[in-house]
């Protein structure tokens, strides 16, 4: 068979299914609409597969959502770690918060609804789904606390600093930035809020 005939035959073949690409597409759908407002049709259309293929590859909608949450959390954790990896926790925090504003007000708003996912009801979601979303949110607070603990050991924060409360505070700020952007907050308004939040850093006003 000639090369030309082989290429011609190959053109009619369907594109190979990529689980990673399909999962990425599912993450985007869940991030945009949230768990309860995402339909199976929304998912299969975005993933480019039929329901049978989705069930075979990922299981139920619940199974797929839990995998999407883990995939999003892994990306978010890596992003947070990268922003906070410098010698100064305060500088890293500023980088993180300003990056969150860019993300929340950008054209794609990737992951915004994972951050602002409304409280899930037992009527619409299982215990596993509720726990998965809670763990995703808690991860931000815990990772910030760990970085602030290091800042205490480095002498950047005072020994009496409540790093748990500080981590929760800035985690709430991150959620609030995303939520305000969803409700029309502009980039400039959110950056002004970031300036206020950074002013709450221990010692920032002294």
HUSULWO-V479161 format. One record per backbone hydrogen bond with DSSP energy under -1.0 kcal/mol. CO is the residue of the C=O (numbers start at 1). NH is the residue of the N-H. Records with the same first field share a line. If there is no record, write none. Layout:
CO=NH, NH
//
This chain:
2=6
3=7
4=8
5=9
6=10
7=11
10=13
18=22
19=23
20=24
21=25
22=26
23=27
24=28
25=29
26=30
27=31
28=32
29=33
30=34
31=113
35=38
39=43
40=44
41=45
42=46
43=47
44=48, 49
50=54
51=55
52=56
53=57
54=58
55=59
60=64
61=65
62=66
63=67
64=68
65=69
66=70
67=71
68=72
69=73
70=74
71=75
72=76
73=77
74=78
75=79
76=80
77=81
78=82
79=83
80=84
82=85
88=92
89=93
90=94
91=95
92=96
93=97
94=98
95=99
96=100
97=101
98=102
99=103
100=104
101=105
109=112
111=115
112=116
121=125
126=130
127=131
128=132
129=133
130=134
131=135
132=136
133=137
134=138
135=139
137=141
138=142
139=143
140=144
141=145
142=146
143=147
144=148
145=149
146=150
147=151
148=152
149=153
150=154
151=156, 157
152=155
158=161
161=163
162=166
163=167
164=168
165=169
166=170
167=171
168=172
169=173
170=174
171=175
172=176
173=177
174=178
175=179
176=180
177=181
178=182
179=183
180=185
181=184
186=190
187=191
188=192
189=193
190=194
191=195
192=196
193=197
194=198
195=199
197=200
198=201
201=204
203=206
//
